[in-house]
Amino acid sequence: MALGNSTNKLFIIGLGLGDPTDISLKGLAAIKMCKTVYLERYTSVLFCDVGDLEALYGTKIEIADRDFVENNADIMLQRAKEENVAFLVAGSPLAATTHYDLILRARDAGVSVHLIPNASILDAVGVVGLQLYRFGQTVSIPWFTETWKPESFVENIEMNRKRYLHSLCLLDIQMKEPDPELLAKGETVYMPPRFMNLTTAVEQILHVLKARRIRTGKTSSVRRGWGSLGPNSYAVGIARAGTSEMKIIYGTLEQLSRANIGPPLHSLIIPAPNLHAMEIEALRHFRVSNRTRAGKRGRRARLEVHTKSDHWEDARRAFKSTSLRLDQLGGG
């Protein structure tokens, strides 16, 4: 559908991951057609001032928080019947299921919807060098509470590894959550935004593994060699993906539990237990430590991912294959 169509529309526009200039030319053109512009501010965030967006886009922006999107979106849909309306989303519009729910509600209300995609964390993680088509189910890691410490997210990671697939873990963010103690007293007071960091996510994974070992004698829900996790399993931490201040580190879960990669947003990748040689070559640039853990595996234990000029030849000679196992490189 062309942007110039005379029918009023709801434009759902991805803004990308970095700063105001990440918007596409098509997205910017659509905003300039709209009388009302909303910025969704709870499934993800852009770390820039709303005033910077308004200055570049040349329009006033209204914030759409969780309550507005989930309970009061009819106000926006009614406007979209009378005028062009833009709904701006950090990343890409369909990376969150909430936004497709909005599309369905718009269609039911007879509102024409026009999607304009952009980059999201789902493709930005390709920067670490892991092949995107080898990613399995995306895993969400929620905040633990005193009474709720789920284990299902670890089981999902292990099932991906069992199928030799990478796991992208999205870490919990809470943008406008009511204080539960005050809510119980009938008062609605919102807590400050908080963003799960890499160390918290890894600590929660290690907590689940420890609790499972105490309870069952086993750390994994799958047998070793088929996706099992442990403190020496390798992982990738990413901070501020898609921005000029992006940081990537690669090491064991134990190492990442002590790593400081700066301000949010953070993401975690648990690679498959087998890696293509090119993936290993890519990850070596982000290693936390270059120390080799030699041991009873001999030659295979000493073949480290930080090896430089001889890495490819070593890999070819040692395995006669371009698929290598992480636990043969010192990881779990």
FIKE-323368 format. One record per residue (C-alpha): x, y, z. Coordinates in steps of 0.25 Angstrom, whole numbers, plus 5000, padded with zeros to 4 digits. Layout:
residues N
XYZ;...
END
This chain:
residues 332
500050005000;500650134996;500850245007;500150344998;498850264999;497650365003;497150265013;497450295028;498450195034;499150145047;500550145043;501350055052;502850095050;504150035055;505150125060;506350035060;507250015072;508250135073;507850275072;506850365065;507550355052;507350205051;505950225045;505750195031;505350295020;504050225018;503750235033;504150385034;503250415022;502050345029;502250425042;502250555034;500850505029;500250485043;499550585051;499750495064;501050425068;501150325079;502450265085;502250125091;503150125104;503049985111;503349865102;504749935099;505350065100;506250165092;507350225101;507150365095;506250485099;504850495094;505250635090;506350585081;505250505074;504350625073;505450715067;505850615056;504450575053;503850715054;502650675062;502050665076;502150525082;501250465092;501750345101;500950215100;501250135113;500749995116;499450035122;499050125109;499450015099;498749895107;497549975112;497350105105;497850075091;496350105086;496650255087;497750235077;496950145068;495850245068;496750355064;497350265053;495950265047;495950415045;497450445042;498750385040;499350335053;500850285056;501150185066;502650175068;503350055073;504850035077;505449925069;504449865059;502949865060;502749715061;503849675070;502849685082;501549605081;500849725088;500949795075;500249695067;499149695077;498949835074;498949805059;497749705061;497049805069;497249915058;496649825048;495449785056;495249935058;495249955043;496650035043;497650015032;498949985037;500350005030;501549945036;502950005034;504049905039;505449935044;506549865051;506349785064;507149705074;506649585067;507549615055;508549715062;509149595069;509749545056;510949645060;511549545069;511749445057;510849335060;509949295049;508549345050;507849225043;508449145055;507649215066;506549135072;505449185081;505649325087;505649315102;505149425112;505849425126;504949495136;505349555149;505349455161;504549495173;504549445187;503449345185;503549325170;504849265163;504449195150;505349095143;504649085130;505549185123;506749095126;506048975121;505749045108;507249085106;507548935108;506548895098;507148985088;508548925091;508048785090;507648825076;508948885073;508349025073;508749165079;507849225089;507649375089;507249415103;506449545105;506649605119;505449665126;505149815127;504049875135;503750015131;502450055139;502149945149;501249975161;501849955175;501249825179;501249865194;500549995192;499549935182;499149835192;498749955201;497950015189;499050115185;499550115171;501050165171;501950135160;503350085163;504550145155;504950075142;505949955144;506649875134;507249735136;508749735134;509649625129;510149585142;508749565148;508249485137;509549385138;509349385153;507949335151;508349225142;509449175151;508449185163;507449095155;508648995152;509048995166;507648975172;507448865162;508648795166;508248805181;506848755178;507248635168;508748625168;508748665154;509048805148;508348785135;506948735130;507648665118;508748575118;510248625117;510648645103;509248675098;509048825103;509448815117;509848945124;510848975135;511749085140;512849055130;511849065118;512149175108;511249295106;511249435099;510849565106;510349685098;510149825103;509449935095;509349855082;509249935069;509850065076;511250125075;511450085089;511249935087;512049845095;512149695093;512849595102;513049435101;513349345112;512849245122;511549265130;512449275142;513349385136;512049465131;511449455145;512549555149;512649635136;512249785136;511849825122;511249965126;509850025124;508649955118;508049895110;508749755111;508549625104;509049485106;509349375096;509649235099;510249165087;510049035082;510948925087;511548915073;512049025065;512449045051;513949085050;513549225045;512749245057;513849215066;514749305058;513749415060;513549395075;515049385078;515149545077;514149555089;514849455098;514849505113;516149425115;517149355106;517649255116;517549115111;516949005120;517848885116;517448755122;517148605119;516548635106;517948675101;518048735087;516548765086;516548835100;517748925096;517048965083;516649105087;515749205080;516749315082;517749255073;518149345062;518849305049;518849155051;517349145056;516749105043;517849005039;517848945053;516348935052;516448865039;517448765043;516848735057;515448705053;515348685038;514148765039;513648915040;512748875052;513448875065;512848855079;512948955090;513248855101;514448815093;514948955094;514948965109;513448995110;512248915115;
END
